[in-house]
Amino acid sequence: MHKIVSSALAASIALAFSLPAGAAAPGQAATVQEAPLRAHLAFLSSDLLEGRGTGQRGGDLTVSYLETQALAVGLKPANGNSYRQSVRIAGVKALPQESSVALVAGGKPLALAFGKDWVWAPGDAQAEHNLDAELVFVGYGIAAPEEGGWDDYKGMDVKGKVLVMLVNDPAPTTAEPNRFAGKGLTYYGRWTYKFEEAARRGAAGVLLVHTDASASYGWGVVHNSWTAERFQLADADLGSGMQGWMTDATARALFAAAGQDLDKLRIAAEDKSFKPVTLDARVQGQEKAAVRTLEQFNVAGVVPGTDPKLKNEVVIYSAHWDHLGKQESSDKPGGDTIYNGAVDNASGTAGLLAMAQEAARHPAKRSQMFLWVAAEEQGLLGSAAYAAKPLWPLDKTAAALNLDSLNFVGAARDIGVQGSERSSLAATAATVAKAMQLNVAAARPDLGGGYFRSDHFSFAKAGVPAFSISGGRDWVTNKDANDAKQKAYGARYHQANDEYDASWDLAGMVQQAQFTLNLGRAVADAPAMPAWKAGDQFGKVREGAK
């Protein structure tokens, strides 16, 4: 366990009473300071906050700390007189031992074990469902008019049916090397989209077919997530009555028993001419789950703009304050059950606090909002809740710049701006990087769909130009040692030993926060708001809102 030293705790608390008041002198640059960033990081990732878990005591303490610090640095409450925005969440945990759900193919039930062969849970936060629904294979389950009219549904009415889908999206071909972003993953390939599309069409449920290659992770990830309590927004459009996954072996057995060849259907699903296939199979039985409702909070504060007109527009900086909290058990020697989440994402949370301290002393023409969102680890729930009920009009929101897992290794010569190429933010980011003598890191195919898995995406879906700023990898010093340090973090990711280390060189973390603040300032002072690139699917959302 990480025991915070008393001096770091004292420094963190002292920040609230020792910050300089008022605006800085004209021409003085907003410079992110390492001392407050380090103090916030040490405190936020300490055992005292118990891993900042959703629905846990540590999360409540974190919210209190953030609103106190927002007040201390001079941010104005973003929600009337409050820094808090309520996020109502439904917690759902499948109860397989109390359920009788079965897959029946060719008139016979398949012998399946929950967790080992398939997983499921209600997507509509209802404790009980009685199911007797036909299974339909809908390929990738995609309806994408901009992809040459791609439609896996072909007009079929799937209301009341359980849909079987492939994850990921159709692969590029020689004839169409750029379809569905080529080697990259589009939002259509994300399992979240597939659940959303099925719910829009009134389906009774969805079962995704898992492979390591198509999901980009093993079955163990699915197992761990779906056998534990899952969370969803209680006030949002809810999903289908059954949502789940099945292993590839289970899918093969199901399709064979239903008189179909899964491999042949997979090939057919790669072509735009694919049509849904009704299987000789059903989902039958009673599905039960434990359901509870809890309230979490986003924390938001504003630095008002100085321009009489532009102050009505805002630039948002975001980071998620939550991590995995206290777990019932741990494989770590010594039995550490606190998942401190120092890098993910006490670093981004602390970075925003240090940035806010400077922004409050250096107002820009547009207003600037600092937004700490809840429940990112549960599916971007806090940012999705904000986008659904924004504290600032979305059509007056210039950009959303997100920080998640900052560079704890050391100073770099480059900065990551993947995702900025979707809008004019790319050009602004390049200009800011050049001014800081940084290179923009080379873009890579987004094979894992990273753009769709961090809080900026909730804003992009709502039409706001947005992306996450990532740390560089071209280290200024100690290349081999720093490469090894960065690589080693992979073994700590989402583990109990993602803990703060007082020996960390935070130069890279300060650099990343400074770049983000400079980029936000450039957007805040620009004559016009950023614009999406022509044809971008999320840009069409903003166009449609005009």
Residue pairs with C-beta under 8 A, 6 or more apart in sequence:
1 47
1 334
1 336
1 338
1 499
2 45
2 46
2 47
2 338
2 340
2 342
2 499
2 500
3 46
3 47
4 42
4 43
4 46
4 47
4 48
4 500
5 42
5 502
8 38
8 39
8 42
8 43
8 502
9 42
9 43
9 46
9 48
11 35
11 39
12 39
12 40
12 42
12 43
15 36
15 39
15 40
15 69
15 72
16 68
16 69
16 72
17 72
19 72
19 73
19 74
19 357
20 361
21 74
22 361
23 361
23 362
23 363
24 30
24 361
24 362
28 362
29 362
30 358
30 359
30 361
30 362
30 517
30 518
30 521
31 358
31 514
32 351
32 354
32 355
32 358
32 510
32 513
32 514
32 517
33 354
33 357
33 358
33 510
34 506
34 507
34 509
34 510
36 353
36 354
36 357
37 350
37 351
37 353
37 354
37 506
37 509
37 510
37 513
38 350
38 506
40 69
40 346
40 349
40 350
40 353
40 354
41 342
41 346
41 347
41 350
41 500
41 506
41 509
42 500
42 502
43 49
43 65
44 52
44 62
44 65
44 321
44 346
44 349
44 350
45 340
45 341
45 342
45 346
45 499
45 500
46 340
46 500
47 338
47 340
48 58
48 61
49 58
49 61
49 62
49 65
50 56
50 57
50 58
50 61
50 325
50 326
50 338
51 58
51 323
51 324
51 325
51 326
51 338
51 339
51 340
51 341
52 58
52 59
52 62
52 321
52 322
52 323
52 325
52 341
52 346
53 59
53 322
53 323
53 324
53 325
53 326
53 339
54 89
54 231
54 294
54 296
54 322
54 325
54 374
54 375
54 377
54 378
55 89
55 91
55 231
55 294
55 296
56 325
56 326
58 325
58 326
59 296
59 321
59 322
59 325
59 374
62 321
62 322
62 349
63 84
63 296
63 297
63 299
63 321
63 374
66 83
66 299
66 321
66 349
66 353
66 372
67 83
67 84
67 299
69 353
70 77
70 83
70 299
70 301
70 353
70 356
70 370
71 83
71 301
73 353
73 356
73 357
73 360
74 303
74 360
74 361
75 83
75 301
75 302
75 303
75 356
75 360
75 370
76 301
76 302
76 303
76 304
77 83
77 300
77 301
77 302
78 85
78 300
78 301
78 302
78 369
78 371
78 391
78 392
79 85
79 300
79 391
83 299
83 300
83 301
84 297
84 298
84 299
85 297
85 298
85 299
85 300
85 385
85 386
85 389
85 391
86 295
86 296
86 297
87 233
87 295
87 296
87 297
87 298
87 374
87 375
87 381
87 382
87 385
88 233
88 234
88 235
88 293
88 294
88 295
88 385
89 231
89 232
89 233
89 234
89 293
89 294
89 295
89 296
89 375
89 378
89 381
90 125
90 231
90 232
90 233
90 234
90 291
90 292
90 293
91 229
91 230
91 231
91 291
91 292
91 293
91 294
92 121
92 122
92 125
92 229
92 230
92 231
92 232
92 289
92 290
92 291
93 121
93 228
93 229
93 230
93 289
93 290
94 114
94 119
94 120
94 121
94 122
94 226
94 227
94 287
94 288
94 289
95 288
95 289
95 290
96 114
96 115
98 288
99 285
99 286
99 287
99 288
100 285
100 286
101 120
101 131
101 242
101 283
101 284
101 285
101 286
101 287
102 109
102 110
102 112
102 283
102 284
102 285
103 109
103 110
103 112
103 118
103 135
103 254
103 281
103 282
103 283
104 110
104 281
104 282
104 283
104 284
105 254
105 257
105 258
105 279
105 280
105 281
106 257
106 258
106 259
106 280
106 281
108 257
109 284
110 250
110 253
110 254
110 257
112 118
112 250
114 120
114 227
115 223
115 226
115 227
116 223
116 247
117 246
117 247
117 249
117 250
118 207
118 244
118 245
118 246
118 247
118 250
119 222
119 223
119 226
119 227
119 244
119 245
120 205
120 207
120 226
120 242
120 243
120 244
120 245
120 287
121 226
121 230
121 242
121 243
121 244
121 289
122 129
122 241
122 242
122 243
122 287
122 289
122 291
123 195
123 199
123 205
123 206
123 232
123 238
123 239
123 240
123 241
123 242
123 243
124 238
124 239
124 240
124 241
125 232
125 234
125 238
125 291
126 241
126 289
126 291
127 288
127 289
127 290
127 291
128 286
128 287
128 288
128 289
129 241
129 242
129 286
129 287
130 285
130 286
130 287
131 162
131 204
131 205
131 241
131 242
131 283
131 284
131 285
131 286
131 287
132 282
132 283
132 284
133 160
133 161
133 162
133 204
133 205
133 282
133 283
133 284
134 160
134 161
134 162
134 278
134 279
134 281
134 282
135 161
135 162
135 163
135 164
135 207
135 254
135 258
135 278
135 279
135 281
135 282
135 283
136 156
136 158
136 161
136 162
136 163
136 164
136 276
136 277
136 278
136 279
137 163
137 164
137 165
137 255
137 260
137 265
137 276
137 277
137 278
137 279
138 152
138 153
138 156
138 158
138 163
138 164
138 165
138 276
139 152
139 165
139 166
139 265
139 268
139 269
139 274
139 276
140 152
140 165
140 166
140 168
140 169
140 170
140 188
140 189
140 194
140 269
141 152
141 153
141 163
141 165
141 166
141 194
141 197
141 198
141 206
142 150
142 151
142 152
142 169
142 170
142 188
142 193
142 194
142 197
143 150
143 151
143 152
143 153
143 197
144 150
144 151
144 180
144 188
145 151
146 535
146 537
147 179
147 180
147 188
148 179
148 272
149 272
150 170
150 272
152 269
152 274
152 276
153 201
153 276
154 274
154 275
154 276
156 275
156 276
158 198
158 201
158 202
158 203
158 276
159 201
159 202
159 203
159 204
160 202
160 203
160 204
161 203
161 204
162 203
162 204
162 205
162 206
162 207
162 242
162 282
162 283
163 198
163 203
163 205
163 206
163 207
164 206
164 207
164 208
164 209
164 251
164 254
164 279
165 194
165 198
165 206
165 207
165 208
165 209
166 208
166 209
166 214
166 266
166 269
167 189
167 191
167 194
167 208
167 209
167 210
167 211
167 214
167 215
168 185
168 189
168 214
168 215
169 180
169 181
169 185
169 186
169 188
169 189
170 179
170 180
170 269
170 270
171 180
171 270
172 178
172 179
172 180
172 182
172 183
173 179
173 270
180 186
180 188
180 189
181 445
181 446
182 445
183 445
183 447
184 445
184 446
184 447
184 449
185 446
185 447
185 448
185 449
185 452
186 449
187 193
187 449
187 452
187 537
189 449
190 449
190 452
190 453
191 208
191 215
192 379
192 452
194 206
194 208
195 206
195 239
195 240
195 243
196 239
198 205
198 206
198 239
198 240
199 237
199 238
199 239
199 240
203 240
204 240
204 241
204 242
204 283
205 240
205 241
205 242
205 243
205 244
205 283
206 240
206 242
206 243
206 244
207 242
207 244
207 245
207 246
207 283
208 244
208 245
208 246
209 245
209 246
209 248
209 251
209 262
210 219
210 222
210 245
210 246
210 247
210 248
211 248
212 218
212 219
215 221
215 222
216 447
216 448
216 449
219 247
222 245
226 244
226 245
229 290
230 378
231 375
231 378
231 379
231 381
232 238
232 239
232 378
232 379
232 381
233 381
233 384
233 385
233 388
234 293
235 385
235 388
236 384
236 385
236 388
241 287
242 283
242 287
246 254
251 262
252 262
254 279
254 281
255 261
255 262
255 265
255 279
256 262
257 281
258 279
258 280
258 281
259 280
260 277
260 279
265 277
268 274
296 322
296 374
296 375
296 381
296 382
297 374
298 371
298 372
298 373
298 374
298 382
298 383
298 385
298 386
299 321
299 371
299 372
300 369
300 370
300 371
300 372
300 386
300 391
301 356
301 369
301 370
302 314
302 367
302 368
302 369
302 370
303 356
303 359
303 360
303 363
303 364
303 367
303 368
303 369
303 370
304 311
304 363
304 367
305 311
305 312
305 313
305 314
305 363
305 364
305 365
305 366
305 367
305 368
305 524
306 363
306 364
306 365
307 365
307 366
310 365
310 366
310 524
311 365
311 366
311 367
312 367
312 396
313 366
313 367
313 396
313 397
313 398
313 529
314 366
314 367
314 368
314 369
314 392
314 396
314 397
314 398
315 364
315 366
315 367
315 368
315 369
315 397
315 398
315 399
315 401
315 520
315 523
315 524
316 368
316 369
316 371
316 392
316 397
316 399
316 400
316 401
316 459
316 464
317 352
317 355
317 356
317 368
317 369
317 370
317 371
317 400
317 401
317 402
317 403
317 516
317 517
317 520
318 352
318 371
318 372
318 373
318 383
318 400
318 401
318 402
318 403
318 455
318 456
318 459
319 345
319 348
319 349
319 351
319 352
319 371
319 372
319 373
319 402
319 403
319 404
319 455
320 345
320 348
320 349
320 372
320 373
320 374
320 375
320 376
320 377
320 382
320 383
320 404
320 455
321 345
321 349
321 372
321 373
321 374
322 341
322 345
322 374
322 375
322 376
322 377
322 378
322 382
323 339
323 340
323 341
323 344
323 345
323 346
323 377
323 498
324 339
324 341
324 377
324 494
325 338
325 339
326 337
326 338
326 339
327 337
327 339
327 496
328 337
329 337
330 336
330 337
330 496
332 495
332 496
332 497
336 496
336 497
337 496
338 496
339 494
339 495
339 496
339 498
340 346
340 496
340 498
340 499
340 500
341 498
342 408
342 498
342 499
342 500
342 501
343 405
343 406
343 408
343 489
343 492
343 493
343 498
344 404
344 405
344 493
344 494
344 498
345 376
345 403
345 404
345 405
346 500
347 403
347 405
347 406
347 408
347 509
348 402
348 403
348 404
348 405
348 406
349 372
351 403
351 406
351 509
351 512
351 513
351 516
352 370
352 372
352 403
352 513
353 370
354 510
354 513
355 370
355 513
355 516
355 517
356 370
358 517
359 368
359 370
359 517
359 520
359 521
362 521
364 520
364 521
364 524
364 525
365 524
365 525
366 398
366 523
366 524
366 525
367 392
367 524
368 520
368 524
369 391
369 392
371 386
373 382
373 383
373 386
373 455
374 381
374 382
374 385
375 381
375 382
376 382
376 383
376 404
376 454
376 455
380 453
380 454
380 455
380 457
380 458
382 455
383 455
383 456
383 457
383 458
383 459
384 458
386 458
387 394
387 458
387 459
387 461
387 462
390 397
390 462
394 459
394 462
394 463
394 464
394 545
395 463
395 542
395 545
395 546
397 459
397 464
398 464
398 465
398 523
398 524
398 529
398 530
399 423
399 425
399 464
399 465
399 466
399 520
399 523
399 529
399 530
400 456
400 459
400 460
400 464
400 465
400 466
401 456
401 466
401 467
401 468
401 469
401 516
401 519
401 520
401 523
402 454
402 455
402 456
402 466
402 467
402 468
402 469
403 468
403 469
403 512
403 513
403 516
404 454
404 455
404 468
406 471
406 508
406 509
406 512
406 513
407 471
407 472
407 508
407 509
407 511
407 512
408 489
408 501
408 504
408 505
408 506
408 508
408 509
409 471
409 475
409 482
409 485
409 486
409 505
409 508
410 475
410 476
410 477
410 478
410 482
410 505
410 507
410 508
411 475
411 476
411 477
411 505
411 507
411 508
411 511
412 438
412 471
412 472
412 473
412 474
412 475
412 476
412 508
412 511
413 438
413 439
413 472
413 474
413 475
413 476
414 438
414 439
414 440
414 441
414 472
414 473
414 474
415 429
415 433
415 436
415 438
415 439
415 440
415 441
415 469
415 470
415 471
415 472
415 511
415 512
415 515
416 441
416 469
416 470
416 471
416 472
417 425
417 426
417 429
417 430
417 433
417 440
417 441
417 467
417 469
417 470
418 441
418 443
418 444
418 446
418 450
418 451
418 467
418 468
418 470
419 451
419 456
419 466
419 467
419 468
420 426
420 429
420 467
421 443
421 533
422 460
422 465
422 467
422 532
422 533
422 536
422 538
422 539
423 465
423 530
423 531
423 532
423 533
423 536
423 539
424 465
424 530
424 531
424 532
424 533
425 465
425 467
425 519
425 523
425 530
428 519
428 522
428 523
428 526
428 530
429 440
429 519
430 440
431 522
432 515
432 518
432 519
432 522
433 439
433 440
433 515
435 518
436 511
436 514
436 515
436 518
438 472
438 511
438 515
439 472
439 474
441 470
441 472
441 473
441 474
451 457
451 460
451 467
454 468
455 468
456 466
456 467
456 468
457 466
459 466
460 466
460 467
460 538
461 538
461 541
462 541
463 538
463 539
463 541
463 542
463 543
463 544
463 545
464 542
465 529
465 530
465 531
465 532
469 512
469 515
469 516
469 519
470 512
471 508
471 509
471 511
471 512
472 508
472 511
472 512
473 483
473 486
475 482
475 483
489 498
492 498
523 529
523 530
531 539
532 538
532 539
532 542
533 539
